[in-house]
Amino acid sequence: MRTITQPIGRAHNHLDNNYHLSNKKALFYNIRNYCEANGTDPFEYIPITYHVIYGLHDKDFLKFKDFYYDRQNSSLFYLEIKQWENLSEAERVNSQPPKNIYIIKPGEVTNRGHGITVMNDITQIQYILN
């Protein structure tokens, strides 16, 4: 039996010859396709994900934009904010107000976390995609 050694402090987040399990985008597509084939919602298992390739006119961006405004204008979001505002000062110390925030990973070839940002403003998101 062979022993594989690796230099201390170096780790890999992939498995050789298992691209469809170790690549996040490939894993997303595989889970989505599996769930669609079985009549289930993939977002019961994974975070809501939009893969925007063609900028502001991409069908996934248009879906995201609808989701963004639905969330921003929802009575539930408004209720969450009002509930937070009604907390006492002591309760607010250990909590944060609800936010409509999104993780943006630009580019098809970005990797290892480069360029990832967190945003809550649709105009900033549109600027990145334009």
Number of C-alpha atoms within 10 A of each C-alpha: 3 4 5 5 6 9 6 6 5 6 8 7 8 12 11 8 8 9 13 15 15 14 13 12 15 13 14 18 14 15 19 18 14 14 16 12 9 10 9 13 13 20 12 9 11 11 9 10 14 13 15 20 15 12 15 17 12 14 15 17 19 15 12 18 16 12 13 18 12 12 15 15 11 11 11 11 16 14 12 14 15 13 12 16 12 11 12 9 9 8 11 13 9 7 10 10 11 14 13 13 12 15 12 15 17 17 14 10 6 11 11 7 9 11 11 14 12 11 15 14 12 16 10 11 18 13 10 14 18 10
